[in-house]
């Protein structure tokens, strides 16, 4: 199995572990990994991999306990 297939499988498994607002949460995780200096959720919402409206960040975080 090549490295990209392993990465796809890992990402799919991680996605399936999420509960509420899976897509927004997953894009938020990508933004966290790719943003060097983020001082607020607004900074993360400006990352190109976060393709949703900035308010989706708050929706994804509201589902966490």
N, C-alpha and C positions, 0 to 999 in steps of 0.2 A: 504494500500500500504506500502510495507516495505521500509526501509531507502535506500537500494541499488537501488531499482526501482526509487525512487525519485531522487537519485543522477544520475542515467542513463538518466532520463528525463531532468534534469537540464543541464547535459553536452551536450546532443543532441540539446537542445534549444540554448545553448551558441554557439555550433558549427555552427548552421544554421544562426546565426547573423554575422558570419565572412564573409568577402568578398573574397579577393585574397589569394591564398596559404593557404587554410583552414587547411589542415593537418599539415603543418609546423608551422603555427601560434598556433594551438591548442597544439601541442607538446611543443612549446616554453612556452606557458602559464603553462603547467604542470611542466616544468623544473624550471620556476620562483617560483612556489609554493613549489617545493621540494628541491631547492638548498639554503642552509643556507647562504653561503658567495659567492656571485657571483659579481665579480668586472668588468666583461666584457661579451660581448656576447659569446666569446670563452669559458668562464667558464660554461655558460648555455649549450653550445653545447656538453659539456662533461658529462652532466647528463644522466644517463641510459634511462630515458623516452624520450629523444630527439634522435630518431633513424635515423634521416636524416643526410645528410652531413652538415658540419658546415656552408657552404655557404647558405643553405636554410634559416638560420636565417635572412640573409640580404634580401633574396627574400620576406620573410614574412613581414619584416619591410618596404620594398619598397612600399607596397600597402597601407600603412597608410597615412592619410592626416592630 
